Amino acid sequence: MSFAPQVEVTTLGTRHGAPSPGDALVLDLSHRLHNPATDPGLRGLTGLDPALRAHVMATPEAEETVRTTVDQVLALLPYTRGPVRLRVQCRWGRHRSVAVAEEILDRLRAK
């Protein structure tokens, strides 16, 4: 019997209230990485836009944050009966959290 490991990734903004309780890895970017909302050229974009994602990933801490989180998720997969849940959050939930979550998902899919 084989199965495909599952990972559930949720992005959210901390200013919208506390997330629902549950078993999840939490990656809080509220006080990490550059906040693209302060750049007028990026303000209307989201973490799904390539320019904004590149801006976030150019932050010195971004690569290590993504790599460490991918390693943590992969380490949990063999020990979890259900999906591994990852909650990526930032202040507004539109920029950093989405860009980093997409990068994490791309790397997990590649593995």
C-alpha positions as CSV (number, residue, x, y, z in Angstrom):
1,M,0.0,0.0,0.0
2,S,1.4,3.4,-0.9
3,F,0.2,6.9,-0.3
4,A,1.0,10.3,-1.4
5,P,2.1,12.5,1.5
6,Q,0.0,15.6,1.9
7,V,0.8,19.0,3.1
8,E,-1.8,21.7,3.7
9,V,-0.6,25.3,3.6
10,T,-2.7,28.2,4.7
11,T,-1.7,31.9,4.5
12,L,-3.3,34.5,6.7
13,G,-2.9,38.0,8.1
14,T,-2.4,38.4,11.8
15,R,-4.2,41.8,11.8
16,H,-7.4,39.9,11.0
17,G,-7.4,38.1,14.3
18,A,-6.0,34.9,15.8
19,P,-6.0,31.8,13.6
20,S,-8.1,28.9,14.6
21,P,-6.4,26.5,17.0
22,G,-5.1,23.3,15.8
23,D,-2.0,21.2,15.0
24,A,0.1,23.2,12.6
25,L,3.6,24.5,12.1
26,V,3.4,28.2,12.3
27,L,5.7,30.5,10.3
28,D,5.1,34.1,11.3
29,L,6.7,36.6,9.0
30,S,5.1,39.6,10.6
31,H,8.4,41.0,11.7
32,R,10.6,39.3,9.2
33,L,11.6,40.0,5.6
34,H,10.9,43.2,3.8
35,N,7.3,44.3,3.7
36,P,6.5,45.0,0.1
37,A,3.5,47.1,1.1
38,T,5.9,49.9,1.8
39,D,7.0,50.0,-1.9
40,P,4.6,52.1,-4.0
41,G,5.5,50.0,-7.1
42,L,4.5,46.8,-5.4
43,R,1.6,47.9,-3.3
44,G,-1.3,46.6,-5.5
45,L,0.4,43.2,-6.1
46,T,0.0,40.0,-4.1
47,G,2.5,37.2,-3.3
48,L,1.2,35.5,-6.4
49,D,2.8,38.1,-8.7
50,P,6.3,37.2,-9.8
51,A,7.7,40.7,-9.2
52,L,6.5,40.8,-5.6
53,R,7.6,37.2,-5.0
54,A,11.1,38.1,-6.3
55,H,11.2,41.1,-4.0
56,V,10.3,39.1,-0.9
57,M,12.7,36.2,-1.8
58,A,15.5,38.8,-2.3
59,T,15.4,39.6,1.4
60,P,18.5,38.1,3.0
61,E,16.5,35.9,5.5
62,A,14.1,34.6,3.0
63,E,16.1,31.7,1.5
64,E,17.1,30.3,4.9
65,T,13.5,30.7,6.2
66,V,12.1,28.7,3.2
67,R,14.8,26.1,3.3
68,T,14.4,25.5,7.0
69,T,10.6,25.3,6.7
70,V,10.8,22.8,3.8
71,D,13.2,20.6,5.9
72,Q,10.8,20.7,8.9
73,V,7.8,19.7,6.8
74,L,9.7,16.9,5.2
75,A,10.9,15.7,8.6
76,L,7.3,15.5,9.9
77,L,5.8,13.6,6.9
78,P,6.8,10.1,8.0
79,Y,5.4,10.6,11.5
80,T,2.0,12.2,10.6
81,R,-1.1,10.1,9.8
82,G,-2.9,13.0,8.2
83,P,-1.6,16.0,6.3
84,V,1.2,18.1,7.7
85,R,-0.3,21.5,8.2
86,L,1.7,24.7,7.8
87,R,0.3,28.1,8.6
88,V,2.3,31.0,7.0
89,Q,1.3,34.4,8.3
90,C,2.3,38.0,8.1
91,R,0.7,41.3,9.0
92,W,-1.8,41.6,6.1
93,G,-1.7,38.1,4.7
94,R,-1.3,39.2,1.1
95,H,2.4,39.7,0.4
96,R,5.1,38.0,2.4
97,S,3.0,35.0,3.6
98,V,1.7,34.2,0.1
99,A,5.1,34.7,-1.6
100,V,6.9,32.5,0.9
101,A,4.1,29.8,1.0
102,E,4.3,29.6,-2.8
103,E,8.0,29.2,-2.7
104,I,7.7,26.5,0.0
105,L,5.1,24.6,-2.1
106,D,7.2,24.8,-5.2
107,R,10.1,23.2,-3.4
108,L,8.0,20.5,-1.8
109,R,6.5,19.6,-5.1
110,A,10.0,19.3,-6.6
111,K,10.9,16.8,-3.9
